[in-house]
Amino acid sequence: MIFHAEAVITPREGVLDTQGKAVEKTLTHLGYEGLSEVRVGRIVTMRLEAKDGDAAAEAVKNMCQDLLANDLIETYKISVREA
Amino acid sequence: MIFHAEAVITPREGVLDTQGKAVEKTLTHLGYEGLSEVRVGRIVTMRLEAKDGDAAAEAVKNMCQDLLANDLIETYKISVREA
């Protein structure tokens, strides 16, 4: 079976998100008001062949732990749907 | 009103996603099989004060055009929900 898999990787709560801070500052400088808690993360999408949905999700979880996410400062959310 | 706003910025179809290619190559090198079309994008989240949902979405759209996305090579999807 072929799946569309997605991993959303974001900074952990409480970890200083320097990118988010920089974006927030620049947006405010550009005149945008009323914004706070700007956080910048990554989204990785792929097509993935797997036995079933659970196997696909398990593979993406392992990919996050092996490469895509830094467990110390980031968390990740995985979603898988049939292609 | 306070909103949670999110912009997902991904490479346009047909544009060479060098980051995606590098991740795909590394994952394959790590032994992962059956994956293709790996694409890497950004996700920006924020809390945003706005008159209503439309105003919040409009503001985030302008932020994408002003700063968050490179219109030539990237597309963006915006979602807004009440906090």
Backbone of each chain as nested JSON, in Angstrom:
{
  "chains": [
    {"id": "A", "residues": [
      {"number": 1, "name": "MET", "atoms": {"N": [0.841, -1.197, 0.0], "CA": [0.0, 0.0, 0.0], "C": [0.875, 1.245, 0.0]}},
      {"number": 2, "name": "ILE", "atoms": {"N": [0.343, 2.339, -0.652], "CA": [1.076, 3.614, -0.712], "C": [0.389, 4.621, 0.193]}},
      {"number": 3, "name": "PHE", "atoms": {"N": [1.192, 5.318, 0.995], "CA": [0.644, 6.314, 1.921], "C": [1.271, 7.69, 1.696]}},
      {"number": 4, "name": "HIS", "atoms": {"N": [0.488, 8.734, 1.989], "CA": [1.028, 10.096, 2.155], "C": [1.344, 10.232, 3.635]}},
      {"number": 5, "name": "ALA", "atoms": {"N": [2.585, 10.485, 3.949], "CA": [2.961, 10.629, 5.361], "C": [3.473, 12.042, 5.597]}},
      {"number": 6, "name": "GLU", "atoms": {"N": [3.209, 12.532, 6.815], "CA": [3.604, 13.9, 7.143], "C": [4.131, 13.936, 8.571]}},
      {"number": 7, "name": "ALA", "atoms": {"N": [5.251, 14.59, 8.754], "CA": [5.79, 14.795, 10.111], "C": [5.918, 16.299, 10.324]}},
      {"number": 8, "name": "VAL", "atoms": {"N": [5.263, 16.799, 11.376], "CA": [5.377, 18.22, 11.721], "C": [6.277, 18.302, 12.951]}},
      {"number": 9, "name": "ILE", "atoms": {"N": [7.406, 18.967, 12.777], "CA": [8.425, 19.025, 13.828], "C": [8.486, 20.454, 14.361]}},
      {"number": 10, "name": "THR", "atoms": {"N": [8.229, 20.631, 15.649], "CA": [8.201, 21.978, 16.227], "C": [9.05, 22.033, 17.494]}},
      {"number": 11, "name": "PRO", "atoms": {"N": [9.508, 23.242, 17.837], "CA": [10.319, 23.358, 19.055], "C": [9.509, 22.957, 20.283]}},
      {"number": 12, "name": "ARG", "atoms": {"N": [10.133, 22.29, 21.225], "CA": [9.453, 21.916, 22.472], "C": [9.015, 23.167, 23.224]}},
      {"number": 13, "name": "GLU", "atoms": {"N": [7.876, 23.062, 23.929], "CA": [7.439, 24.144, 24.811], "C": [8.581, 24.472, 25.779]}},
      {"number": 14, "name": "GLY", "atoms": {"N": [8.814, 25.729, 26.026], "CA": [9.836, 26.087, 27.018], "C": [11.225, 26.214, 26.416]}},
      {"number": 15, "name": "VAL", "atoms": {"N": [11.41, 25.694, 25.198], "CA": [12.724, 25.836, 24.545], "C": [12.707, 27.158, 23.774]}},
      {"number": 16, "name": "LEU", "atoms": {"N": [13.773, 27.946, 23.909], "CA": [13.839, 29.231, 23.211], "C": [13.837, 28.985, 21.705]}},
      {"number": 17, "name": "ASP", "atoms": {"N": [12.836, 29.542, 21.035], "CA": [12.713, 29.362, 19.585], "C": [13.284, 30.62, 18.923]}},
      {"number": 18, "name": "THR", "atoms": {"N": [14.588, 30.599, 18.656], "CA": [15.245, 31.815, 18.15], "C": [14.663, 32.239, 16.8]}},
      {"number": 19, "name": "GLN", "atoms": {"N": [14.337, 31.225, 15.975], "CA": [13.745, 31.558, 14.658], "C": [12.391, 32.246, 14.861]}},
      {"number": 20, "name": "GLY", "atoms": {"N": [11.618, 31.679, 15.768], "CA": [10.3, 32.259, 16.037], "C": [10.404, 33.688, 16.535]}},
      {"number": 21, "name": "LYS", "atoms": {"N": [11.372, 33.897, 17.427], "CA": [11.579, 35.25, 17.987], "C": [11.963, 36.222, 16.853]}},
      {"number": 22, "name": "ALA", "atoms": {"N": [12.85, 35.766, 15.982], "CA": [13.319, 36.639, 14.887], "C": [12.159, 36.986, 13.961]}},
      {"number": 23, "name": "VAL", "atoms": {"N": [11.325, 35.985, 13.634], "CA": [10.176, 36.229, 12.75], "C": [9.204, 37.195, 13.429]}},
      {"number": 24, "name": "GLU", "atoms": {"N": [8.97, 36.972, 14.73], "CA": [8.037, 37.834, 15.479], "C": [8.525, 39.28, 15.455]}},
      {"number": 25, "name": "LYS", "atoms": {"N": [9.807, 39.448, 15.699], "CA": [10.392, 40.795, 15.737], "C": [10.277, 41.469, 14.353]}},
      {"number": 26, "name": "THR", "atoms": {"N": [10.57, 40.712, 13.313], "CA": [10.534, 41.29, 11.962], "C": [9.104, 41.641, 11.564]}},
      {"number": 27, "name": "LEU", "atoms": {"N": [8.17, 40.76, 11.868], "CA": [6.768, 41.04, 11.538], "C": [6.28, 42.288, 12.276]}},
      {"number": 28, "name": "THR", "atoms": {"N": [6.676, 42.402, 13.542], "CA": [6.28, 43.587, 14.311], "C": [6.912, 44.832, 13.687]}},
      {"number": 29, "name": "HIS", "atoms": {"N": [8.146, 44.686, 13.288], "CA": [8.869, 45.8, 12.64], "C": [8.174, 46.188, 11.331]}},
      {"number": 30, "name": "LEU", "atoms": {"N": [7.569, 45.204, 10.661], "CA": [6.87, 45.482, 9.388], "C": [5.495, 46.099, 9.635]}},
      {"number": 31, "name": "GLY", "atoms": {"N": [5.138, 46.193, 10.932], "CA": [3.88, 46.882, 11.25], "C": [2.739, 45.973, 11.67]}},
      {"number": 32, "name": "TYR", "atoms": {"N": [2.992, 44.661, 11.746], "CA": [1.925, 43.749, 12.173], "C": [1.768, 43.846, 13.688]}},
      {"number": 33, "name": "GLU", "atoms": {"N": [0.506, 43.92, 14.124], "CA": [0.244, 44.073, 15.56], "C": [-0.527, 42.873, 16.109]}},
      {"number": 34, "name": "GLY", "atoms": {"N": [-0.519, 42.75, 17.416], "CA": [-1.344, 41.76, 18.089], "C": [-0.885, 40.331, 17.921]}},
      {"number": 35, "name": "LEU", "atoms": {"N": [0.396, 40.141, 17.531], "CA": [0.838, 38.752, 17.41], "C": [1.794, 38.396, 18.541]}},
      {"number": 36, "name": "SER", "atoms": {"N": [1.759, 37.122, 18.942], "CA": [2.663, 36.647, 20.006], "C": [2.885, 35.154, 19.808]}},
      {"number": 37, "name": "GLU", "atoms": {"N": [3.835, 34.628, 20.574], "CA": [4.131, 33.19, 20.548], "C": [4.347, 32.682, 19.116]}},
      {"number": 38, "name": "VAL", "atoms": {"N": [5.105, 33.426, 18.326], "CA": [5.42, 32.965, 16.967], "C": [6.439, 31.822, 17.077]}},
      {"number": 39, "name": "ARG", "atoms": {"N": [6.13, 30.698, 16.475], "CA": [7.053, 29.563, 16.51], "C": [7.231, 29.02, 15.081]}},
      {"number": 40, "name": "VAL", "atoms": {"N": [8.461, 28.655, 14.761], "CA": [8.752, 28.161, 13.411], "C": [9.207, 26.709, 13.511]}},
      {"number": 41, "name": "GLY", "atoms": {"N": [8.547, 25.856, 12.723], "CA": [8.932, 24.439, 12.73], "C": [9.119, 23.953, 11.301]}},
      {"number": 42, "name": "ARG", "atoms": {"N": [9.291, 22.636, 11.171], "CA": [9.47, 22.031, 9.822], "C": [8.329, 21.053, 9.58]}},
      {"number": 43, "name": "ILE", "atoms": {"N": [8.043, 20.903, 8.284], "CA": [7.046, 19.892, 7.905], "C": [7.675, 19.05, 6.791]}},
      {"number": 44, "name": "VAL", "atoms": {"N": [7.706, 17.744, 7.014], "CA": [8.288, 16.822, 6.033], "C": [7.164, 15.921, 5.522]}},
      {"number": 45, "name": "THR", "atoms": {"N": [6.989, 15.928, 4.214], "CA": [5.949, 15.074, 3.632], "C": [6.618, 14.072, 2.688]}},
      {"number": 46, "name": "MET", "atoms": {"N": [5.97, 12.944, 2.481], "CA": [6.546, 11.933, 1.578], "C": [5.464, 10.948, 1.136]}},
      {"number": 47, "name": "ARG", "atoms": {"N": [5.756, 10.229, 0.071], "CA": [4.97, 9.051, -0.287], "C": [5.746, 7.856, 0.249]}},
      {"number": 48, "name": "LEU", "atoms": {"N": [5.004, 6.925, 0.866], "CA": [5.684, 5.837, 1.558], "C": [4.932, 4.531, 1.333]}},
      {"number": 49, "name": "GLU", "atoms": {"N": [5.666, 3.513, 0.864], "CA": [5.091, 2.18, 0.669], "C": [5.189, 1.43, 1.993]}},
      {"number": 50, "name": "ALA", "atoms": {"N": [4.054, 0.876, 2.456], "CA": [4.088, 0.138, 3.723], "C": [2.963, -0.887, 3.739]}},
      {"number": 51, "name": "LYS", "atoms": {"N": [3.109, -1.859, 4.625], "CA": [2.147, -2.963, 4.743], "C": [0.765, -2.416, 5.082]}},
      {"number": 52, "name": "ASP", "atoms": {"N": [0.775, -1.487, 6.061], "CA": [-0.497, -0.872, 6.473], "C": [-0.197, 0.477, 7.128]}},
      {"number": 53, "name": "GLY", "atoms": {"N": [-1.238, 1.139, 7.61], "CA": [-1.082, 2.482, 8.165], "C": [-0.184, 2.499, 9.382]}},
      {"number": 54, "name": "ASP", "atoms": {"N": [-0.344, 1.488, 10.227], "CA": [0.482, 1.44, 11.448], "C": [1.961, 1.29, 11.096]}},
      {"number": 55, "name": "ALA", "atoms": {"N": [2.24, 0.457, 10.117], "CA": [3.646, 0.241, 9.713], "C": [4.212, 1.542, 9.135]}},
      {"number": 56, "name": "ALA", "atoms": {"N": [3.388, 2.263, 8.38], "CA": [3.838, 3.538, 7.804], "C": [4.127, 4.539, 8.928]}},
      {"number": 57, "name": "ALA", "atoms": {"N": [3.214, 4.631, 9.893], "CA": [3.393, 5.587, 11.006], "C": [4.632, 5.215, 11.825]}},
      {"number": 58, "name": "GLU", "atoms": {"N": [4.831, 3.928, 12.032], "CA": [5.997, 3.45, 12.786], "C": [7.3, 3.827, 12.057]}},
      {"number": 59, "name": "ALA", "atoms": {"N": [7.274, 3.668, 10.724], "CA": [8.482, 3.996, 9.94], "C": [8.787, 5.489, 10.057]}},
      {"number": 60, "name": "VAL", "atoms": {"N": [7.74, 6.325, 9.971], "CA": [7.964, 7.776, 10.036], "C": [8.444, 8.167, 11.432]}},
      {"number": 61, "name": "LYS", "atoms": {"N": [7.906, 7.495, 12.45], "CA": [8.354, 7.77, 13.822], "C": [9.856, 7.466, 13.944]}},
      {"number": 62, "name": "ASN", "atoms": {"N": [10.256, 6.354, 13.384], "CA": [11.689, 6.01, 13.427], "C": [12.533, 7.007, 12.642]}},
      {"number": 63, "name": "MET", "atoms": {"N": [11.992, 7.476, 11.492], "CA": [12.699, 8.494, 10.712], "C": [12.875, 9.764, 11.542]}},
      {"number": 64, "name": "CYS", "atoms": {"N": [11.844, 10.132, 12.304], "CA": [11.942, 11.333, 13.146], "C": [13.044, 11.143, 14.186]}},
      {"number": 65, "name": "GLN", "atoms": {"N": [13.068, 9.97, 14.786], "CA": [14.069, 9.731, 15.836], "C": [15.482, 9.611, 15.257]}},
      {"number": 66, "name": "ASP", "atoms": {"N": [15.568, 9.053, 14.049], "CA": [16.892, 8.85, 13.436], "C": [17.455, 10.124, 12.813]}},
      {"number": 67, "name": "LEU", "atoms": {"N": [16.536, 10.94, 12.222], "CA": [17.073, 12.036, 11.395], "C": [16.279, 13.344, 11.469]}},
      {"number": 68, "name": "LEU", "atoms": {"N": [14.959, 13.219, 11.38], "CA": [14.166, 14.425, 11.103], "C": [14.026, 15.359, 12.3]}},
      {"number": 69, "name": "ALA", "atoms": {"N": [14.059, 14.822, 13.513], "CA": [13.816, 15.691, 14.677], "C": [14.938, 15.551, 15.702]}},
      {"number": 70, "name": "ASN", "atoms": {"N": [15.208, 16.641, 16.399], "CA": [16.18, 16.599, 17.502], "C": [15.366, 16.457, 18.782]}},
      {"number": 71, "name": "ASP", "atoms": {"N": [15.353, 15.237, 19.297], "CA": [14.496, 14.888, 20.428], "C": [14.67, 15.801, 21.642]}},
      {"number": 72, "name": "LEU", "atoms": {"N": [15.841, 16.356, 21.794], "CA": [16.108, 17.183, 22.986], "C": [15.3, 18.475, 22.946]}},
      {"number": 73, "name": "ILE", "atoms": {"N": [15.214, 19.082, 21.764], "CA": [14.601, 20.418, 21.696], "C": [13.366, 20.473, 20.81]}},
      {"number": 74, "name": "GLU", "atoms": {"N": [13.003, 19.323, 20.217], "CA": [11.847, 19.347, 19.309], "C": [10.873, 18.23, 19.619]}},
      {"number": 75, "name": "THR", "atoms": {"N": [9.598, 18.47, 19.267], "CA": [8.603, 17.378, 19.312], "C": [8.088, 17.192, 17.893]}},
      {"number": 76, "name": "TYR", "atoms": {"N": [7.426, 16.06, 17.648], "CA": [6.916, 15.834, 16.289], "C": [5.542, 15.176, 16.347]}},
      {"number": 77, "name": "LYS", "atoms": {"N": [4.745, 15.528, 15.334], "CA": [3.416, 14.927, 15.171], "C": [3.395, 14.267, 13.795]}},
      {"number": 78, "name": "ILE", "atoms": {"N": [2.906, 13.034, 13.764], "CA": [2.922, 12.256, 12.516], "C": [1.493, 12.022, 12.059]}},
      {"number": 79, "name": "SER", "atoms": {"N": [1.263, 12.182, 10.769], "CA": [-0.053, 11.791, 10.239], "C": [0.185, 11.023, 8.947]}},
      {"number": 80, "name": "VAL", "atoms": {"N": [-0.646, 9.997, 8.769], "CA": [-0.509, 9.101, 7.614], "C": [-1.888, 8.901, 7.014]}},
      {"number": 81, "name": "ARG", "atoms": {"N": [-1.989, 9.022, 5.688], "CA": [-3.281, 8.697, 5.053], "C": [-2.978, 7.961, 3.749]}},
      {"number": 82, "name": "GLU", "atoms": {"N": [-3.901, 7.122, 3.362], "CA": [-3.712, 6.324, 2.149], "C": [-3.636, 7.252, 0.941]}},
      {"number": 83, "name": "ALA", "atoms": {"N": [-2.769, 6.933, 0.017], "CA": [-2.609, 7.773, -1.192], "C": [-3.772, 7.552, -2.144]}}
    ]},
    {"id": "B", "residues": [
      {"number": 1, "name": "MET", "atoms": {"N": [-10.597, 39.57, 19.487], "CA": [-10.591, 38.118, 19.581], "C": [-9.169, 37.606, 19.374]}},
      {"number": 2, "name": "ILE", "atoms": {"N": [-8.848, 36.463, 20.049], "CA": [-7.51, 35.868, 19.915], "C": [-7.624, 34.591, 19.083]}},
      {"number": 3, "name": "PHE", "atoms": {"N": [-6.717, 34.451, 18.134], "CA": [-6.724, 33.287, 17.259], "C": [-5.384, 32.546, 17.292]}},
      {"number": 4, "name": "HIS", "atoms": {"N": [-5.446, 31.236, 17.082], "CA": [-4.247, 30.436, 16.76], "C": [-4.168, 30.423, 15.245]}},
      {"number": 5, "name": "ALA", "atoms": {"N": [-3.077, 30.94, 14.697], "CA": [-2.932, 30.967, 13.238], "C": [-1.737, 30.095, 12.849]}},
      {"number": 6, "name": "GLU", "atoms": {"N": [-1.864, 29.477, 11.67], "CA": [-0.796, 28.585, 11.206], "C": [-0.601, 28.781, 9.712]}},
      {"number": 7, "name": "ALA", "atoms": {"N": [0.637, 28.895, 9.297], "CA": [0.954, 28.97, 7.857], "C": [1.902, 27.819, 7.541]}},
      {"number": 8, "name": "VAL", "atoms": {"N": [1.49, 26.977, 6.602], "CA": [2.355, 25.882, 6.16], "C": [2.902, 26.273, 4.787]}},
      {"number": 9, "name": "ILE", "atoms": {"N": [4.218, 26.388, 4.737], "CA": [4.881, 26.882, 3.524], "C": [5.681, 25.728, 2.906]}},
      {"number": 10, "name": "THR", "atoms": {"N": [5.354, 25.367, 1.681], "CA": [6.024, 24.227, 1.042], "C": [6.524, 24.617, -0.358]}},
      {"number": 11, "name": "PRO", "atoms": {"N": [7.522, 23.896, -0.844], "CA": [8.038, 24.198, -2.182], "C": [6.941, 23.989, -3.241]}},
      {"number": 12, "name": "ARG", "atoms": {"N": [6.885, 24.843, -4.225], "CA": [5.908, 24.689, -5.309], "C": [6.171, 23.372, -6.049]}},
      {"number": 13, "name": "GLU", "atoms": {"N": [5.094, 22.746, -6.56], "CA": [5.237, 21.559, -7.398], "C": [6.161, 21.905, -8.562]}},
      {"number": 14, "name": "GLY", "atoms": {"N": [7.045, 21.026, -8.925], "CA": [7.894, 21.286, -10.091], "C": [9.163, 22.031, -9.745]}},
      {"number": 15, "name": "VAL", "atoms": {"N": [9.223, 22.616, -8.544], "CA": [10.456, 23.298, -8.13], "C": [11.345, 22.272, -7.439]}},
      {"number": 16, "name": "LEU", "atoms": {"N": [12.62, 22.236, -7.806], "CA": [13.557, 21.281, -7.203], "C": [13.663, 21.56, -5.703]}},
      {"number": 17, "name": "ASP", "atoms": {"N": [13.304, 20.557, -4.897], "CA": [13.366, 20.716, -3.442], "C": [14.669, 20.069, -2.963]}},
      {"number": 18, "name": "THR", "atoms": {"N": [15.719, 20.862, -2.919], "CA": [17.049, 20.294, -2.6], "C": [17.071, 19.693, -1.192]}},
      {"number": 19, "name": "GLN", "atoms": {"N": [16.348, 20.376, -0.263], "CA": [16.295, 19.835, 1.102], "C": [15.589, 18.475, 1.099]}},
      {"number": 20, "name": "GLY", "atoms": {"N": [14.487, 18.43, 0.385], "CA": [13.74, 17.176, 0.305], "C": [14.584, 16.06, -0.294]}},
      {"number": 21, "name": "LYS", "atoms": {"N": [15.315, 16.398, -1.343], "CA": [16.178, 15.391, -2.0], "C": [17.25, 14.891, -1.017]}},
      {"number": 22, "name": "ALA", "atoms": {"N": [17.837, 15.825, -0.267], "CA": [18.901, 15.45, 0.68], "C": [18.333, 14.541, 1.772]}},
      {"number": 23, "name": "VAL", "atoms": {"N": [17.149, 14.875, 2.287], "CA": [16.531, 14.061, 3.344], "C": [16.21, 12.672, 2.782]}},
      {"number": 24, "name": "GLU", "atoms": {"N": [15.674, 12.65, 1.552], "CA": [15.311, 11.363, 0.932], "C": [16.544, 10.467, 0.773]}},
      {"number": 25, "name": "LYS", "atoms": {"N": [17.623, 11.095, 0.325], "CA": [18.876, 10.328, 0.111], "C": [19.401, 9.779, 1.445]}},
      {"number": 26, "name": "THR", "atoms": {"N": [19.365, 10.634, 2.471], "CA": [19.899, 10.216, 3.775], "C": [19.034, 9.123, 4.389]}},
      {"number": 27, "name": "LEU", "atoms": {"N": [17.725, 9.268, 4.296], "CA": [16.834, 8.235, 4.846], "C": [17.058, 6.903, 4.132]}},
      {"number": 28, "name": "THR", "atoms": {"N": [17.225, 6.967, 2.815], "CA": [17.476, 5.724, 2.063], "C": [18.808, 5.133, 2.493]}},
      {"number": 29, "name": "HIS", "atoms": {"N": [19.773, 5.986, 2.684], "CA": [21.106, 5.544, 3.145], "C": [21.008, 4.897, 4.533]}},
      {"number": 30, "name": "LEU", "atoms": {"N": [20.069, 5.389, 5.35], "CA": [19.889, 4.819, 6.698], "C": [19.119, 3.492, 6.657]}},
      {"number": 31, "name": "GLY", "atoms": {"N": [18.662, 3.148, 5.43], "CA": [18.016, 1.84, 5.285], "C": [16.511, 1.89, 5.113]}},
      {"number": 32, "name": "TYR", "atoms": {"N": [15.939, 3.093, 5.066], "CA": [14.483, 3.182, 4.883], "C": [14.156, 2.916, 3.416]}},
      {"number": 33, "name": "GLU", "atoms": {"N": [13.113, 2.119, 3.196], "CA": [12.755, 1.756, 1.824], "C": [11.355, 2.238, 1.473]}},
      {"number": 34, "name": "GLY", "atoms": {"N": [11.06, 2.262, 0.182], "CA": [9.71, 2.543, -0.285], "C": [9.275, 3.975, -0.117]}},
      {"number": 35, "name": "LEU", "atoms": {"N": [10.248, 4.905, 0.061], "CA": [9.805, 6.301, 0.188], "C": [10.166, 7.09, -1.066]}},
      {"number": 36, "name": "SER", "atoms": {"N": [9.326, 8.064, -1.394], "CA": [9.585, 8.921, -2.562], "C": [8.912, 10.267, -2.315]}},
      {"number": 37, "name": "GLU", "atoms": {"N": [9.227, 11.209, -3.21], "CA": [8.634, 12.554, -3.156], "C": [8.748, 13.164, -1.759]}},
      {"number": 38, "name": "VAL", "atoms": {"N": [9.906, 13.055, -1.146], "CA": [10.119, 13.685, 0.162], "C": [10.252, 15.196, -0.046]}},
      {"number": 39, "name": "ARG", "atoms": {"N": [9.451, 15.963, 0.671], "CA": [9.503, 17.429, 0.532], "C": [9.578, 18.037, 1.933]}},
      {"number": 40, "name": "VAL", "atoms": {"N": [10.379, 19.075, 2.068], "CA": [10.561, 19.721, 3.363], "C": [10.056, 21.153, 3.278]}},
      {"number": 41, "name": "GLY", "atoms": {"N": [9.183, 21.52, 4.216], "CA": [8.659, 22.888, 4.225], "C": [8.758, 23.461, 5.615]}},
      {"number": 42, "name": "ARG", "atoms": {"N": [8.143, 24.633, 5.795], "CA": [8.159, 25.298, 7.123], "C": [6.718, 25.432, 7.615]}},
      {"number": 43, "name": "ILE", "atoms": {"N": [6.621, 25.466, 8.934], "CA": [5.308, 25.716, 9.536], "C": [5.496, 26.82, 10.571]}},
      {"number": 44, "name": "VAL", "atoms": {"N": [4.711, 27.888, 10.416], "CA": [4.804, 29.022, 11.336], "C": [3.479, 29.122, 12.079]}},
      {"number": 45, "name": "THR", "atoms": {"N": [3.56, 29.094, 13.397], "CA": [2.34, 29.206, 14.194], "C": [2.444, 30.469, 15.059]}},
      {"number": 46, "name": "MET", "atoms": {"N": [1.307, 31.0, 15.434], "CA": [1.326, 32.208, 16.291], "C": [-0.033, 32.413, 16.951]}},
      {"number": 47, "name": "ARG", "atoms": {"N": [-0.066, 33.199, 17.995], "CA": [-1.313, 33.716, 18.544], "C": [-1.487, 35.108, 17.932]}},
      {"number": 48, "name": "LEU", "atoms": {"N": [-2.733, 35.397, 17.529], "CA": [-2.944, 36.64, 16.794], "C": [-4.262, 37.271, 17.202]}},
      {"number": 49, "name": "GLU", "atoms": {"N": [-4.189, 38.546, 17.59], "CA": [-5.393, 39.297, 17.949], "C": [-5.978, 39.888, 16.674]}},
      {"number": 50, "name": "ALA", "atoms": {"N": [-7.281, 39.649, 16.45], "CA": [-7.894, 40.197, 15.228], "C": [-9.389, 40.378, 15.453]}},
      {"number": 51, "name": "LYS", "atoms": {"N": [-9.996, 41.195, 14.601], "CA": [-11.426, 41.527, 14.715], "C": [-12.256, 40.25, 14.573]}},
      {"number": 52, "name": "ASP", "atoms": {"N": [-11.874, 39.453, 13.569], "CA": [-12.587, 38.182, 13.353], "C": [-11.68, 37.223, 12.58]}},
      {"number": 53, "name": "GLY", "atoms": {"N": [-12.205, 36.061, 12.261], "CA": [-11.381, 35.041, 11.61], "C": [-10.868, 35.483, 10.253]}},
      {"number": 54, "name": "ASP", "atoms": {"N": [-11.73, 36.163, 9.501], "CA": [-11.309, 36.626, 8.169], "C": [-10.154, 37.617, 8.263]}},
      {"number": 55, "name": "ALA", "atoms": {"N": [-10.267, 38.522, 9.232], "CA": [-9.208, 39.535, 9.403], "C": [-7.904, 38.839, 9.797]}},
      {"number": 56, "name": "ALA", "atoms": {"N": [-8.002, 37.823, 10.636], "CA": [-6.797, 37.088, 11.068], "C": [-6.174, 36.384, 9.855]}},
      {"number": 57, "name": "ALA", "atoms": {"N": [-7.011, 35.72, 9.059], "CA": [-6.492, 34.995, 7.885], "C": [-5.859, 35.969, 6.889]}},
      {"number": 58, "name": "GLU", "atoms": {"N": [-6.499, 37.115, 6.728], "CA": [-5.964, 38.135, 5.808], "C": [-4.593, 38.622, 6.276]}},
      {"number": 59, "name": "ALA", "atoms": {"N": [-4.484, 38.827, 7.595], "CA": [-3.203, 39.309, 8.155], "C": [-2.105, 38.269, 7.904]}},
      {"number": 60, "name": "VAL", "atoms": {"N": [-2.432, 36.997, 8.127], "CA": [-1.419, 35.942, 7.949], "C": [-1.048, 35.819, 6.473]}},
      {"number": 61, "name": "LYS", "atoms": {"N": [-2.041, 36.003, 5.603], "CA": [-1.762, 35.963, 4.153], "C": [-0.764, 37.081, 3.791]}},
      {"number": 62, "name": "ASN", "atoms": {"N": [-0.998, 38.256, 4.33], "CA": [-0.072, 39.37, 4.071], "C": [1.311, 39.099, 4.652]}},
      {"number": 63, "name": "MET", "atoms": {"N": [1.348, 38.454, 5.834], "CA": [2.635, 38.094, 6.431], "C": [3.388, 37.121, 5.523]}},
      {"number": 64, "name": "CYS", "atoms": {"N": [2.648, 36.195, 4.919], "CA": [3.287, 35.224, 4.006], "C": [3.873, 35.958, 2.813]}},
      {"number": 65, "name": "GLN", "atoms": {"N": [3.101, 36.895, 2.293], "CA": [3.577, 37.616, 1.088], "C": [4.712, 38.57, 1.42]}},
      {"number": 66, "name": "ASP", "atoms": {"N": [4.66, 39.139, 2.638], "CA": [5.699, 40.112, 3.026], "C": [6.997, 39.433, 3.468]}},
      {"number": 67, "name": "LEU", "atoms": {"N": [6.855, 38.279, 4.165], "CA": [8.061, 37.748, 4.837], "C": [8.176, 36.218, 4.813]}},
      {"number": 68, "name": "LEU", "atoms": {"N": [7.072, 35.552, 5.131], "CA": [7.197, 34.137, 5.483], "C": [7.44, 33.226, 4.278]}},
      {"number": 69, "name": "ALA", "atoms": {"N": [6.932, 33.613, 3.108], "CA": [7.05, 32.71, 1.955], "C": [7.691, 33.418, 0.766]}},
      {"number": 70, "name": "ASN", "atoms": {"N": [8.417, 32.656, -0.027], "CA": [8.979, 33.198, -1.27], "C": [8.04, 32.761, -2.39]}},
      {"number": 71, "name": "ASP", "atoms": {"N": [7.219, 33.697, -2.825], "CA": [6.142, 33.417, -3.767], "C": [6.609, 32.722, -5.051]}},
      {"number": 72, "name": "LEU", "atoms": {"N": [7.842, 32.944, -5.437], "CA": [8.347, 32.366, -6.696], "C": [8.461, 30.851, -6.586]}},
      {"number": 73, "name": "ILE", "atoms": {"N": [8.928, 30.369, -5.458], "CA": [9.245, 28.942, -5.348], "C": [8.449, 28.217, -4.265]}},
      {"number": 74, "name": "GLU", "atoms": {"N": [7.596, 28.971, -3.554], "CA": [6.859, 28.322, -2.464], "C": [5.373, 28.647, -2.539]}},
      {"number": 75, "name": "THR", "atoms": {"N": [4.572, 27.732, -2.0], "CA": [3.14, 28.023, -1.814], "C": [2.858, 27.943, -0.308]}},
      {"number": 76, "name": "TYR", "atoms": {"N": [1.704, 28.503, 0.094], "CA": [1.405, 28.461, 1.528], "C": [-0.075, 28.181, 1.746]}},
      {"number": 77, "name": "LYS", "atoms": {"N": [-0.342, 27.49, 2.863], "CA": [-1.717, 27.215, 3.275], "C": [-1.896, 27.808, 4.662]}},
      {"number": 78, "name": "ILE", "atoms": {"N": [-2.991, 28.526, 4.827], "CA": [-3.211, 29.23, 6.109], "C": [-4.411, 28.611, 6.816]}},
      {"number": 79, "name": "SER", "atoms": {"N": [-4.286, 28.414, 8.113], "CA": [-5.467, 27.995, 8.883], "C": [-5.516, 28.828, 10.161]}},
      {"number": 80, "name": "VAL", "atoms": {"N": [-6.742, 29.166, 10.53], "CA": [-6.953, 30.03, 11.694], "C": [-8.069, 29.428, 12.529]}},
      {"number": 81, "name": "ARG", "atoms": {"N": [-7.845, 29.364, 13.851], "CA": [-8.955, 28.918, 14.714], "C": [-8.933, 29.768, 15.984]}},
      {"number": 82, "name": "GLU", "atoms": {"N": [-10.099, 29.901, 16.556], "CA": [-10.201, 30.717, 17.759], "C": [-9.387, 30.096, 18.896]}},
      {"number": 83, "name": "ALA", "atoms": {"N": [-8.728, 30.903, 19.678], "CA": [-7.903, 30.387, 20.787], "C": [-8.814, 29.95, 21.946]}}
    ]}
  ]
}
